[in-house]
Amino acid sequence: MQPLAVNATNETILANGFSAVRTGDMATAAKMEAMLTAKANAAPGGAPAAANPHADHGGAPAPAAPTGNAAADNARQMQLQISALIAQANGQNDQAIALLKNAVAIEESGRAPNGAADPIKPSHELLGEVLLKAGKAKEAADMFEVSLLRMPNRARSLMGAIAAHAAAGNKDKAAERLALLNSFWKGKPFVNPSTDAR
């Protein structure tokens, strides 16, 4: 991967971090995490981050309190998101969930969503995805529903809700969410993951 410019946006850093985790490039993911930590710390009011959240191999991370500074809080949320994905990739599901609960708390301390997602990956949605991957389907379904309350009809949250409700055995709710998604989706209709034979 080419080095990112020092003035790269938080969104660019986050996208590179997500991509790095998904491709197994943990060194790059850690660099993106560090860049977001530095941006959060450099913003006015940005509190210094706790020690590396992975250093103790699974201990609960120190809570990241909202600073009231939108720039610092935005960067901190994204840093926590990458930290969580790194933790889950290392088999530390509880650590990942705790980190994302901190990101959710920061997100909820700010203004209500209005327009495009900010950060570009809503923390509630990512927590739902991490919970689902960790085998906690009911909790994941609940988190996707919160995400949909905050950002109605968001396709990614609907897709997550469908999968989580299906995995939790709530076929009716999965079908309801699937019907909603297909009601405005213009491409090939989605299928319920619990019945998809592919």
The 8 nearest C-alpha neighbors of each residue, nearest first, counted from 0:
[[1, 2, 27, 3, 15, 19, 24, 18],
 [0, 2, 3, 4, 27, 15, 12, 30],
 [3, 1, 0, 4, 5, 27, 30, 7],
 [4, 2, 7, 1, 5, 12, 6, 11],
 [3, 5, 7, 6, 2, 8, 1, 12],
 [4, 6, 7, 3, 34, 8, 2, 38],
 [5, 7, 4, 8, 3, 9, 38, 12],
 [8, 6, 4, 5, 11, 3, 9, 12],
 [7, 9, 11, 10, 6, 12, 13, 5],
 [8, 10, 12, 11, 13, 74, 7, 35],
 [9, 11, 13, 8, 12, 14, 119, 118],
 [12, 10, 14, 8, 13, 9, 15, 7],
 [11, 13, 9, 15, 10, 14, 31, 16],
 [14, 12, 16, 10, 15, 11, 9, 17],
 [15, 13, 17, 11, 16, 12, 10, 18],
 [16, 14, 18, 12, 13, 17, 19, 11],
 [15, 17, 28, 13, 19, 31, 14, 18],
 [18, 16, 14, 20, 19, 15, 13, 21],
 [17, 19, 15, 21, 16, 20, 14, 22],
 [18, 20, 24, 16, 28, 22, 17, 21],
 [21, 19, 23, 17, 22, 18, 24, 28],
 [20, 22, 18, 19, 23, 17, 24, 88],
 [21, 23, 19, 20, 24, 18, 25, 17],
 [22, 24, 20, 21, 25, 19, 88, 18],
 [25, 23, 19, 26, 22, 27, 20, 28],
 [24, 26, 28, 27, 23, 20, 29, 19],
 [25, 27, 29, 28, 24, 30, 19, 23],
 [28, 26, 30, 29, 25, 24, 19, 31],
 [27, 29, 16, 25, 31, 19, 30, 26],
 [30, 28, 32, 26, 27, 31, 25, 33],
 [31, 29, 27, 33, 32, 28, 34, 26],
 [32, 30, 34, 28, 16, 33, 29, 12],
 [31, 33, 29, 78, 35, 30, 34, 81],
 [34, 32, 36, 30, 31, 35, 29, 37],
 [35, 33, 31, 37, 36, 32, 30, 38],
 [36, 34, 38, 78, 32, 37, 33, 74],
 [37, 35, 33, 39, 34, 38, 78, 40],
 [36, 38, 40, 34, 35, 39, 41, 33],
 [37, 39, 35, 41, 36, 40, 34, 74],
 [40, 38, 71, 74, 36, 75, 45, 37],
 [41, 39, 45, 37, 47, 38, 42, 46],
 [40, 42, 38, 39, 37, 45, 43, 71],
 [41, 43, 71, 45, 39, 40, 44, 70],
 [44, 42, 45, 41, 68, 71, 40, 70],
 [45, 43, 46, 42, 66, 68, 71, 67],
 [46, 44, 40, 71, 42, 39, 43, 41],
 [45, 47, 40, 44, 48, 66, 39, 71],
 [48, 46, 40, 45, 49, 39, 36, 37],
 [49, 47, 46, 50, 36, 40, 63, 39],
 [48, 50, 61, 51, 47, 52, 60, 63],
 [51, 49, 52, 48, 54, 53, 61, 60],
 [50, 52, 53, 54, 49, 48, 55, 60],
 [53, 51, 60, 54, 50, 55, 49, 82],
 [54, 52, 56, 51, 55, 57, 86, 82],
 [55, 53, 51, 56, 52, 50, 57, 58],
 [54, 56, 53, 58, 57, 52, 51, 59],
 [57, 55, 53, 54, 58, 91, 52, 94],
 [56, 58, 94, 91, 55, 59, 53, 93],
 [59, 57, 55, 56, 60, 94, 53, 52],
 [58, 60, 94, 57, 61, 97, 93, 52],
 [61, 59, 52, 62, 58, 98, 97, 94],
 [60, 62, 49, 63, 59, 52, 50, 98],
 [63, 61, 64, 101, 60, 98, 49, 97],
 [64, 62, 101, 61, 65, 105, 48, 102],
 [63, 65, 62, 66, 105, 101, 104, 46],
 [64, 66, 105, 67, 72, 63, 108, 104],
 [67, 65, 68, 44, 64, 72, 45, 71],
 [66, 68, 65, 69, 72, 109, 44, 71],
 [69, 67, 66, 71, 70, 72, 44, 43],
 [68, 70, 72, 71, 73, 67, 109, 66],
 [71, 69, 73, 72, 68, 74, 42, 39],
 [72, 70, 39, 45, 42, 74, 68, 73],
 [71, 73, 75, 69, 74, 70, 68, 65],
 [74, 72, 70, 76, 75, 71, 69, 118],
 [73, 75, 39, 77, 71, 76, 72, 35],
 [76, 74, 78, 72, 39, 77, 73, 71],
 [77, 75, 102, 79, 73, 78, 74, 72],
 [76, 78, 80, 74, 79, 75, 13, 81],
 [77, 79, 75, 35, 32, 81, 80, 76],
 [80, 78, 82, 76, 77, 81, 98, 83],
 [81, 79, 77, 83, 78, 82, 76, 99],
 [80, 82, 84, 78, 83, 79, 32, 16],
 [83, 81, 79, 85, 80, 84, 78, 86],
 [84, 82, 95, 86, 80, 81, 85, 98],
 [83, 85, 87, 81, 86, 82, 88, 80],
 [84, 86, 88, 82, 83, 87, 81, 89],
 [87, 85, 83, 91, 89, 95, 84, 88],
 [86, 88, 91, 92, 90, 84, 89, 95],
 [87, 89, 85, 86, 90, 84, 20, 91],
 [90, 88, 86, 87, 91, 85, 92, 84],
 [89, 91, 87, 88, 92, 86, 85, 93],
 [92, 90, 87, 86, 94, 89, 93, 57],
 [91, 93, 87, 95, 94, 90, 96, 133],
 [94, 92, 96, 95, 91, 97, 57, 59],
 [93, 95, 97, 91, 92, 57, 96, 59],
 [96, 94, 83, 92, 98, 86, 93, 87],
 [95, 97, 93, 99, 98, 94, 100, 92],
 [98, 96, 100, 94, 99, 95, 93, 101],
 [99, 97, 101, 95, 100, 96, 83, 79],
 [100, 98, 102, 101, 96, 97, 126, 103],
 [99, 101, 103, 97, 102, 98, 96, 104],
 [100, 102, 104, 99, 98, 103, 63, 62],
 [101, 103, 99, 76, 105, 100, 104, 122],
 [104, 102, 100, 106, 122, 101, 105, 123],
 [105, 103, 101, 107, 102, 106, 100, 108],
 [104, 106, 65, 102, 108, 103, 107, 101],
 [107, 105, 103, 108, 104, 109, 102, 122],
 [106, 108, 104, 109, 105, 103, 110, 111],
 [109, 107, 105, 106, 104, 65, 110, 67],
 [110, 108, 107, 106, 111, 105, 69, 67],
 [109, 111, 112, 108, 107, 106, 113, 69],
 [110, 112, 113, 109, 149, 107, 106, 108],
 [113, 111, 149, 110, 114, 116, 150, 117],
 [114, 112, 111, 115, 116, 150, 110, 117],
 [113, 115, 112, 116, 150, 117, 111, 149],
 [114, 116, 117, 113, 119, 112, 118, 150],
 [115, 117, 119, 118, 121, 114, 120, 112],
 [118, 116, 119, 115, 121, 120, 112, 73],
 [117, 119, 120, 116, 121, 73, 77, 10],
 [118, 120, 117, 116, 121, 10, 115, 13],
 [121, 119, 118, 122, 116, 125, 117, 124],
 [122, 120, 124, 123, 118, 119, 116, 125],
 [121, 123, 125, 103, 124, 126, 102, 120],
 [124, 122, 126, 146, 121, 125, 142, 103],
 [123, 125, 127, 121, 122, 126, 143, 146],
 [124, 126, 128, 122, 127, 123, 129, 121],
 [125, 127, 129, 123, 128, 124, 99, 122],
 [128, 126, 139, 124, 130, 142, 125, 129],
 [127, 129, 125, 131, 126, 130, 132, 124],
 [128, 130, 126, 132, 131, 127, 133, 125],
 [131, 129, 133, 139, 127, 135, 132, 128],
 [132, 130, 136, 128, 134, 135, 139, 133],
 [131, 133, 129, 134, 130, 128, 135, 136],
 [132, 134, 130, 131, 135, 129, 92, 136],
 [135, 133, 131, 132, 136, 130, 139, 129],
 [136, 134, 130, 131, 138, 133, 137, 139],
 [135, 137, 139, 131, 163, 167, 138, 134],
 [138, 136, 140, 139, 167, 135, 141, 163],
 [139, 137, 141, 140, 136, 135, 142, 130],
 [138, 140, 127, 136, 130, 142, 131, 137],
 [141, 139, 163, 137, 143, 160, 142, 138],
 [140, 142, 138, 144, 139, 143, 137, 145],
 [143, 141, 145, 139, 127, 144, 140, 123],
 [142, 144, 146, 140, 160, 145, 141, 127],
 [143, 145, 147, 141, 142, 146, 140, 148],
 [146, 144, 148, 142, 147, 143, 149, 141],
 [145, 147, 143, 149, 144, 123, 148, 124],
 [148, 146, 151, 150, 144, 149, 145, 143],
 [149, 147, 145, 146, 151, 150, 144, 143],
 [148, 150, 146, 147, 151, 112, 145, 111],
 [149, 151, 147, 148, 153, 146, 152, 112],
 [152, 150, 147, 153, 148, 149, 146, 156],
 [151, 153, 154, 147, 150, 157, 180, 156],
 [152, 154, 156, 151, 155, 150, 157, 147],
 [153, 155, 157, 156, 152, 158, 180, 159],
 [156, 154, 158, 157, 153, 159, 124, 160],
 [157, 155, 159, 158, 153, 154, 143, 124],
 [156, 158, 160, 154, 159, 155, 161, 153],
 [157, 159, 155, 161, 156, 160, 154, 162],
 [158, 160, 156, 162, 157, 161, 163, 155],
 [161, 159, 157, 163, 143, 140, 158, 162],
 [160, 162, 173, 158, 164, 159, 163, 176],
 [161, 163, 165, 159, 160, 164, 192, 166],
 [164, 162, 140, 136, 160, 166, 165, 161],
 [165, 163, 169, 167, 173, 161, 166, 140],
 [164, 166, 162, 168, 170, 163, 167, 173],
 [167, 165, 163, 168, 164, 136, 162, 193],
 [168, 166, 164, 136, 137, 165, 169, 163],
 [169, 167, 165, 166, 170, 164, 163, 171],
 [168, 170, 164, 165, 171, 167, 172, 173],
 [171, 169, 173, 165, 172, 168, 174, 164],
 [172, 170, 174, 173, 169, 175, 164, 165],
 [171, 173, 175, 174, 170, 169, 176, 164],
 [172, 174, 161, 170, 164, 176, 171, 175],
 [175, 173, 177, 171, 172, 176, 170, 178],
 [176, 174, 172, 178, 177, 173, 171, 179],
 [175, 177, 179, 173, 178, 174, 161, 172],
 [178, 176, 174, 180, 179, 175, 173, 181],
 [179, 177, 181, 175, 176, 180, 182, 174],
 [178, 180, 182, 176, 177, 181, 175, 183],
 [181, 179, 177, 182, 178, 183, 184, 176],
 [180, 182, 184, 178, 183, 179, 188, 177],
 [183, 181, 179, 180, 184, 178, 185, 177],
 [182, 184, 181, 180, 185, 179, 152, 178],
 [183, 185, 181, 186, 182, 180, 188, 187],
 [186, 184, 183, 187, 181, 188, 182, 180],
 [187, 185, 184, 188, 189, 181, 183, 182],
 [186, 188, 189, 185, 184, 181, 190, 183],
 [189, 187, 181, 186, 190, 184, 185, 180],
 [188, 190, 187, 181, 191, 177, 180, 186],
 [191, 189, 192, 195, 188, 177, 194, 193],
 [190, 192, 193, 194, 195, 177, 189, 174],
 [193, 191, 195, 194, 162, 190, 165, 161],
 [192, 194, 191, 165, 195, 166, 162, 170],
 [195, 193, 192, 191, 196, 190, 197, 165],
 [194, 196, 192, 197, 193, 191, 190, 189],
 [197, 195, 194, 192, 193, 190, 191, 189],
 [196, 195, 194, 192, 190, 193, 191, 189]]
